[in-house]
Amino acid sequence: MSYSFLSKYPSVADLRAKAARKMPKFAFEYLDGGCNEDVNLEKNTKEIRELEFIPQYLKSNITVDLKTTLFGHTYDAPFGVAPVGLQGLMWPKAPEILARAAHEHNLPFILSTVTTGSIETIGEITEGKAWFQLYHPAKTEVRDDLLKRAAAAAYPVLVLLSDVPTFGFRPRDIRNGLAMPPKMSINNFIQIFKRPEWAAKTLLNGQPEFESLKPYMPKGLDLKQLGKFMDETFDGRLNEEKIKPIRDLWKGKIVLKGVASEADMEKAIALGIDGIIVSNHGGRQLDAGQSTIHALRDLKEKFSDKITLMMDSGIRSGPDIARSMAQGAEFTFMGRSFMYGVGALGNKGGDHTMGLIKTELKQIMEQIGCENTSDFHKFLVKTKH
C-alpha cells in the first residue's frame, strides 16, 4: 500500500524550515525549543539515531504490515500524535486539524488539558477515539469534572502527566514573553506583522484559548490573572495518593506519561496502570536527564513483560520510529513533527505528515526485510551508548 504526501516537502526537516517561515518567531520557538541549554532536546534524537539495523536481503517477497494493536484497537501504524500545549498559538485550529487527520489515518491523537481544542470538539472529530492527557488539577472537583467530560466524550484512554512537577526553565519563552504570566511586547506584534497568513487566520478563528479549561476560568482574565489562575489550578507533582482515586474513577485504560526510572515503573505497575510512555517532555523539562531511548533500553529489560511500553521525545521520522521500536517501544508518539506539518501546510499538514511518516516506515521495513512492526528488534545491530 502506498501513502500520499506532497513531493515538495519530502522530509520533516523541510516542514520545519517552512513552518519557521510561516509562524511568528515567538510561536515557532515555543514549539521548537527545549529548556536551559537544549542539551536533552538534541540528545534525544541523536541517541535514537545511533541505533543501527542490518538488512536481510536474500528473502522471498515479503508483505509489510504497519498495523499495530494497542489496548484492543488495531491502528494503521505504530505511532500517534503526542499531546502539545497551546497548539492554536502555533497555528490556528491546529488540534482540530491534527485530530481530524489522525482519525482519517486511524492513529491515536492525544489531547492535552492545556491545548486550544476542547474535550468535546476533539471527541466529536475523532468519534470517541482520541486519548486525553490530564494535567493534575489542584481541586478535586475540577479533576472529577474533566474526567467526567472525557468519559462522556468516549475517550478510551486517559494519560496522566507525571514529568511536570514544575515548569521547565525555557530561556526562549522568557525572552518571548511566553513564561507565566505571559507578557506580550512590541516585538511580538512586529513578529506577527511579518507573518500575514498566520495573523489573518488567527483573526478569522479568534484568539487561542484553553478551551477545555474555560468552564473553570473566571471571565475576562487578563494575562497577569491568567498566570495566577494556572498556578492555582494545577498541582503538577503526581504521586501514588493522587493516582489511586483516578484509577477508581476512570473505567478505561490509564497510561502514565513521563516515566524514566525503575522506581516509578514499579509504582505504576503496583497501581494497576495499563501502560507507560517513556518521555522527558520533548527535552523541555530536565536538561540534565537521560535521553528517552537510553531510559527505554534500561526499563525494557526488567518491565517489558509486565506493562505496555511506549515512547515519545526525540522521534521525528519513520526511521526513528523503527529504531525506537527495535529498542523496546511497542508504540510511539511524536509532537513536533506533526506541528511542523501544520505550521508549514495548514489544513493539509496533518494528512501530509502522517502519509510521509507511514511511507518512510514502510520503506525501512521493506529495505531490512521486516514484515511486522513487532519484529524490528530482530534487525538491530548494536547501540553506541
C-alpha positions in Angstrom: 0.0 0.0 0.0 1.3 3.5 -0.9 0.7 6.7 1.1 0.3 10.2 -0.3 2.3 13.3 0.6 3.3 16.5 -1.2 6.6 15.9 -3.0 7.7 19.5 -2.4 8.2 18.6 1.3 9.6 15.1 1.5 11.0 15.3 5.0 10.2 16.6 8.4 13.2 18.9 8.1 11.6 20.5 5.0 8.4 21.0 7.0 10.3 22.5 10.0 12.0 25.0 7.7 8.7 26.0 6.0 7.0 26.3 9.4 9.7 28.7 10.7 9.0 31.0 7.7 5.2 31.0 8.3 4.9 31.1 12.1 5.8 34.2 14.2 9.2 33.8 15.8 7.8 33.5 19.4 5.4 30.8 18.4 7.9 28.8 16.4 10.5 29.0 19.2 7.8 27.8 21.7 7.4 24.7 19.6 11.0 24.2 18.6 12.9 24.8 21.8 13.9 22.7 24.8 15.0 24.0 28.2 18.1 25.5 29.7 20.9 24.8 27.1 18.9 22.4 24.9 21.2 19.5 25.8 18.5 16.9 26.2 16.5 18.2 23.3 19.4 17.5 21.0 20.5 14.3 22.8 17.0 12.7 22.4 17.2 12.5 18.7 20.9 12.0 18.4 20.9 8.9 20.6 17.9 7.4 18.8 19.9 7.7 15.6 22.9 5.9 16.9 20.9 2.6 16.7 21.7 0.6 13.5 19.9 -2.1 11.6 21.3 -4.9 9.5 19.2 -5.8 6.5 18.3 -9.4 5.4 18.2 -9.2 1.6 18.1 -12.9 0.5 14.4 -13.5 1.1 11.3 -14.3 -0.9 9.0 -11.4 -1.5 7.7 -10.0 1.8 4.4 -8.3 2.7 5.0 -5.4 5.1 2.2 -4.7 7.6 2.3 -1.4 9.6 -0.9 -2.3 11.6 -0.3 -2.4 15.4 -2.8 -3.4 18.1 -2.7 -1.4 21.3 -5.2 -1.6 24.1 -7.6 -3.7 22.0 -7.6 -1.3 19.0 -5.7 -2.0 15.8 -4.1 1.2 14.4 -2.9 1.6 10.9 0.7 2.4 12.0 2.6 2.2 15.3 2.6 6.0 16.0 0.3 8.7 17.2 0.1 12.4 17.9 1.7 13.3 21.3 -0.1 16.0 23.4 1.2 19.5 22.8 0.1 22.6 24.8 -1.1 25.8 23.2 -1.3 24.3 19.7 -3.6 27.0 18.4 -1.0 29.6 19.3 1.4 27.9 16.9 -1.1 27.5 14.1 -4.9 28.4 14.3 -7.1 25.3 14.8 -4.0 23.0 15.0 -5.5 20.5 17.4 -8.6 20.1 15.3 -6.5 19.7 12.1 -4.4 17.0 13.7 -7.3 15.2 15.4 -9.1 15.0 12.1 -6.1 13.7 10.2 -5.3 11.2 12.9 -8.9 9.9 12.8 -8.7 9.6 9.0 -5.4 7.7 9.2 -6.6 5.5 12.1 -3.9 6.8 14.5 -4.4 8.0 18.1 -4.4 11.7 18.9 -3.7 12.7 22.5 -5.4 15.9 23.6 -3.6 18.0 26.2 -5.6 19.6 29.0 -3.7 22.9 28.2 -4.1 23.0 24.5 -6.6 25.0 22.5 -9.2 22.4 21.4 -11.9 21.3 23.8 -12.5 17.8 25.1 -16.0 17.7 23.4 -14.9 19.1 20.0 -11.9 16.7 19.7 -14.1 13.8 20.9 -16.6 14.6 18.2 -14.0 14.9 15.4 -12.4 11.5 16.3 -15.7 9.8 17.0 -14.6 9.0 20.6 -11.2 7.6 19.6 -8.9 10.3 20.9 -6.9 10.0 24.2 -7.0 12.6 26.9 -3.9 13.8 28.8 -4.7 15.2 32.3 -2.6 17.9 33.9 -3.5 17.1 37.5 -5.7 19.8 38.9 -5.3 21.2 42.4 -9.1 21.0 43.0 -10.8 17.6 43.3 -14.0 19.0 41.7 -12.1 20.2 38.6 -10.3 16.8 38.3 -13.5 14.9 38.6 -15.4 17.1 36.1 -12.6 16.8 33.5 -12.7 13.0 33.8 -16.5 13.0 33.6 -16.3 15.1 30.4 -13.7 12.9 28.8 -15.7 9.8 29.7 -18.9 11.3 28.3 -17.0 12.1 25.0 -16.0 8.3 24.9 -12.2 8.8 25.2 -10.9 5.2 25.7 -7.5 6.1 27.2 -6.5 8.6 30.0 -2.9 9.8 30.0 -1.6 11.1 33.4 1.2 13.6 33.0 4.0 13.0 35.6 7.0 14.9 34.3 5.9 18.5 35.0 6.2 18.9 38.8 7.5 22.4 38.0 7.6 24.4 34.8 10.8 23.9 32.8 13.3 26.8 32.6 13.0 27.9 29.0 15.1 30.9 28.1 13.4 31.5 24.7 9.9 31.6 26.2 11.1 34.0 28.9 12.6 36.3 26.2 9.5 36.0 24.1 7.0 36.8 26.9 5.5 33.2 26.9 6.5 32.4 30.5 3.8 32.5 33.2 2.4 35.1 33.4 2.7 35.8 29.7 3.8 39.4 28.7 3.3 40.3 25.1 5.7 43.0 23.9 6.1 45.2 20.8 8.5 42.6 19.4 5.7 40.0 19.5 3.5 42.3 17.4 6.3 43.0 15.0 6.7 39.3 14.5 3.0 38.8 13.9 3.0 41.6 11.3 5.7 39.7 9.4 3.5 36.6 9.2 0.3 37.8 7.5 -1.2 34.4 6.8 -0.8 33.4 10.5 -2.3 36.7 11.5 -5.2 36.5 9.1 -6.1 33.0 10.1 -5.8 33.9 13.8 -8.1 36.9 13.3 -10.6 34.7 11.5 -10.6 31.9 14.1 -10.2 34.1 17.2 -7.5 34.4 19.8 -6.5 30.9 21.0 -7.8 29.9 24.4 -7.6 27.0 26.8 -10.9 25.6 25.5 -11.1 22.6 27.9 -10.5 24.8 30.9 -13.0 27.6 30.0 -15.7 26.3 32.3 -13.4 26.7 35.3 -11.9 30.1 34.4 -13.3 33.5 35.6 -14.4 35.6 32.6 -12.3 38.4 31.3 -8.9 37.3 32.6 -6.0 39.5 31.6 -2.6 37.9 31.0 -1.4 38.5 34.6 -4.6 37.0 36.0 -4.2 34.0 33.6 -0.8 33.2 35.2 -2.3 33.3 38.7 -5.2 31.0 37.5 -2.8 28.4 36.1 -0.7 28.4 39.2 -3.8 27.9 41.4 -5.5 25.4 39.1 -2.7 22.8 38.6 -0.8 20.7 41.1 1.9 19.3 38.9 3.6 16.8 41.2 1.9 13.5 40.7 2.1 10.7 43.4 0.5 7.5 44.3 -2.1 9.1 46.5 -3.3 11.3 43.6 -3.3 8.4 41.2 -5.3 6.0 43.3 -8.7 7.9 43.2 -8.2 8.4 39.4 -7.8 4.7 38.9 -11.0 4.1 40.8 -12.9 6.8 38.8 -11.7 6.1 35.3 -13.2 3.0 33.7 -10.9 2.9 30.6 -7.2 2.4 30.2 -4.8 4.6 32.1 -1.3 5.5 30.8 1.4 7.2 32.8 3.5 9.6 30.7 7.0 10.8 31.7 8.3 7.7 33.4 12.1 7.3 33.2 13.1 5.4 36.3 12.7 1.8 37.7 11.2 3.3 41.0 8.4 5.0 39.1 7.8 1.9 36.9 7.4 -0.3 40.0 4.9 2.1 41.5 2.9 2.3 38.2 2.6 -1.4 38.0 1.5 -1.7 41.6 -1.2 1.0 41.0 -2.6 -1.0 38.1 -1.5 1.4 35.3 -2.1 -0.1 31.9 0.8 1.4 30.1 3.6 4.0 30.3 5.1 6.4 27.9 8.8 6.8 28.4 9.2 10.5 27.9 11.1 13.6 29.0 8.5 16.1 27.7 10.5 16.6 24.4 13.5 17.8 26.3 11.6 20.7 27.7 11.8 19.9 31.5 15.1 18.4 32.6 18.1 19.3 30.5 20.4 17.2 32.7 18.3 14.0 32.3 18.8 10.9 30.2 17.6 10.6 26.6 14.4 8.7 26.2 15.9 5.9 24.2 18.5 5.4 26.9 15.8 5.2 29.6 13.7 2.9 27.5 16.6 0.5 26.9 17.1 0.1 30.7 13.4 -0.2 31.5 12.5 -2.8 28.9 15.0 -5.4 30.3 13.0 -5.5 33.6 9.5 -4.5 32.8 8.6 -5.3 29.1 6.5 -8.4 30.1 4.7 -6.5 32.9 3.3 -3.4 31.3 2.8 -1.8 27.8 5.9 0.3 27.0 5.6 3.3 24.7 7.9 6.2 24.0 7.9 9.8 22.8 10.5 12.7 22.8 13.2 12.8 20.1 11.3 10.8 17.5 11.0 12.8 14.3 10.7 10.3 11.4 9.8 6.8 10.2 13.4 5.5 10.7 13.3 7.0 14.3 10.1 5.0 14.9 11.8 1.8 13.7 14.8 2.4 15.9 12.6 3.1 19.0 10.6 0.0 18.5 13.7 -2.1 18.0 14.8 -0.8 21.4 11.6 -1.9 23.1 8.8 0.5 22.4 5.5 -1.1 21.5 4.1 2.2 20.2 5.5 5.7 19.7 4.3 9.3 19.7 5.5 12.5 18.1 4.6 16.1 18.8 6.9 18.5 16.9 6.9 16.6 13.6 3.1 17.0 13.2 3.1 20.6 14.4 5.8 21.4 11.9 3.5 19.9 9.3 0.6 22.1 10.3 2.7 25.2 10.6 4.0 24.6 7.1 0.9 23.4 5.3 -2.1 24.4 7.4 -5.1 22.3 6.9 -3.1 19.8 4.8 -0.3 19.5 7.3 -1.6 16.6 9.4 -2.5 14.4 6.4 0.8 15.2 4.6 3.0 14.4 7.6 1.2 11.2 8.6 1.4 10.0 5.0 5.1 10.9 4.8 6.0 9.1 8.0 4.0 6.0 7.0 5.9 6.0 3.7 9.2 6.3 5.5 8.4 3.5 7.9 7.2 1.2 5.2 10.3 1.8 3.1 12.7 0.9 6.0 10.7 -2.3 6.7 10.9 -3.3 3.1 14.6 -2.5 3.0 15.6 -4.6 6.0 13.1 -7.4 5.4 10.9 -6.7 8.4 7.3 -7.7 7.8 5.7 -6.7 11.2 6.4 -3.8 13.5 6.9 -6.1 16.4 10.0 -7.6 14.7 12.3 -4.6 14.5 14.4 -5.9 17.3 15.5 -8.9 15.2 17.3 -6.5 12.8 19.0 -4.3 15.4 22.8 -4.4 15.2 24.1 -2.5 18.2 23.9 0.6 20.4 26.6 3.1 20.8 25.9 4.3 24.3 
